[in-house]
Amino acid sequence: MKHAFFVFILLSIAALGLTAFQPERREDLTREELGRLLFEDKILSADQSISCASCHIPAFAFGDTSAVSLGVGGQKGTRNTPPITNMSFRSSFFWDGRATTLEEQVLRPIENPVEMALPLAEAISRLRADARYEGYFRTLYGRAPDTTALADALAAFIRTLETADTPFDRWMRGDEHAMSAAAVRGRAIFMDKGKCFDCHFGPDFTGDEFRNIGLFNGKDLNDPGRFAITKDSADLGRFKVPGLRNVAVSAPYMHHGAFRTLREVIDYYDTPDRFVPNSIGRDTLLVRPLGLTEAEKDDLEAFLHALTDDRFVRKP
């Protein structure tokens, strides 16, 4: 009974995604729980000032609230920190797709000199010198901490961040009152006139594709995106299409975090030339304005809000 009660409390805390936890006994620890401890621990940054959770904030669908995040020493990143919910079935990671597995992705920010700036060898040395972590890794993996086990634990935690308890999901299961009338109308716009579904499809509203939506002009907007990885000119200005689950709580938006609200995003897609008239290589889907009315924009925004999992809904 005591163990069952502990598990209930642990799961409740995890669902909120707000506070750290300490397992009762080392033998009760799971890979996912170890991953969460590591995710929240500043031990993995060079000056021990930030953790993974510093930029992937639980309350905001594990995204950030600033255009770009600050790394060790207050260094500014170059791209917006994307939310990391619903990553289990992704085939590429980062805005430019430079990682192809979650295990590869979780290690890169640790070593990145602008982010956590800690060589992996030093990270492992720190974990081995920490009696608690040394014990956790030996219990779970049968060996001292190493990069493979570190990546496995962090990835295991991130795979627990799947979300599917939204008004949209309940509506799809037959609850016709789960979404507002505006959200239902907005879904129709999403599927057709708004052309959103052409890129944001599948259960998590991403096709894992790379698209150029017009935010590259080679001047003030000069992040080459996918091109930096592939060196293929066709990829210039292309970025990974993000999933839209929980998008209403994960502002700001786009790879550079320039849009603060969903309405700005919708306005951009409606008339991209008004924002970036000299873009290079913009996708043919956005050659002409969408011609959305203000009412249609309201409805589309209502639908995007309906993709928010209950755990992230702000309580009044």
Buried (B, 14 or more C-beta within 10 A) or exposed (E): EEEEEBEEEBEEBBEEBEEEEEBBEEEEBBBBBBBBBBBBBBBBBBEBBBBBBBBBBBBBBBBBBBBBBBBBEEBEBEBBBBBBBBBEEBEBBBBBBBBEEBBBBBBBBBBBEBBBBBEBEBBBEBBBEBEEBBEBBBBBBEEEBBBEBBBBBBBBBBBBBBBEBBBBBBBEEEEEEBBBEBBBBBBBBBBEBBBBBBBBBEEBBBBBBBBBBBBBBEEEBEBBBBBEBBEEEEBBBBBBBBBBBBBBBBBBBBBBBBBEEBBBBBBBBBBBBEBBEEBBBBBEBBEEEBEBEEEBBBBBBBBBBBBBBEBBBEEE
